[in-house]
Amino acid sequence: MKFTEEFLRKAHKHSIFHHSEIMDSELCCCFYCQTNFDPEKILDWCDEEDPRGKTALCPNCGIDSVIGSKSGYPITAKDFIEEMYRFWFN
C-alpha cells in the first residue's frame, strides 16, 4: 500500500457532506467507478437535509464516492483512486 490507512481515511471524509467543496472544485473523481468528471455533471445528491451539507452521487455509477479537486487529495493519480477503491470496497 503506497498510501497509509490514515491518509485514505482522511481522504474519505471529503466524500461526504461536501457540496460546497465539490462545487468549488475544477474536477471530481469517483473512487468506485474510477471516472473523472466536471462537478456540473453531478445531478443527484443525498443528505440534503443534513446541516453539514449535501453528498454528491456519481453521475456515472450513482455511488456516493465522489471527491473533488478542492479537497487537496490527488484525485487524478490512478494509484490513489485504485487504493481508495480497494480500501473502501474490497
MARRO-183392 format. One record per residue (C-alpha): residue in one letter; x, y, z. Coordinates in steps of 0.001 Angstrom, whole numbers, plus 500000, padded with zeros to 6 digits. Each point is the difference from the previous one (the first is absolute). Layout:
// residues N
AXYZ/...
***
This chain:
// residues 90
M500000500000500000/K501525503269498865/F497638502171502060/T499543499546503730/E496698498923501496/E499813503348501791/F500450501865496697/L497218497967498342/R497657500514502962/K500606503765499968/A499417500120496244/H496727498115500457/K498700502804502227/H499974502144496849/S497482497657498350/I497114500982502289/F498222503222500967/H502082501828497391/H497659501981497755/S501935503277500281/E503378498329499521/I498759498077496959/M498484503063498373/D503270501913500569/S502001497175498368/E501208500048496409/L499775496210499696/C498481497099501916/C500781496308500138/C497970497015501138/F502177497453501763/Y497410497270499397/C499720500100496188/Q503294501937499731/T498790502634497552/N500735503728499887/F497353502612499246/D499135503664500409/P498023500864503142/E497215501385497793/K499305496413498855/I498786499105503504/L496220500043499986/D499183497858503013/W500825500656503634/C499141498262503261/D500033501284503590/E498111503057498776/E498543500719503435/D503311499614501841/P501330503332501309/R503575498895499203/G499205500087496279/K498825497805497165/T501930496976498722/A500564499526496261/L498983496855498173/C502186499072497035/P498310500866496687/N501424496796498476/C499323497312502619/G497778501678502613/I502289499143502940/D500867502613502658/S503763499694499472/V500762503370498451/I502998502133500958/G500703503427498515/S503304501579499061/K499418502704502629/S500511497285502662/G503746500156499393/Y500240496245499439/P501587498614496793/I496738499112498250/T501666499716496578/A502609497517501267/K498924496532498874/D501809498276502882/F498192502152502579/I496552499348498519/E500723496270499692/E501117499820503638/M496909501896501121/Y497860497460498137/R501848497011501483/F499949501416503533/W496312500929500050/F498426497425497673/N502121496825500180/
***
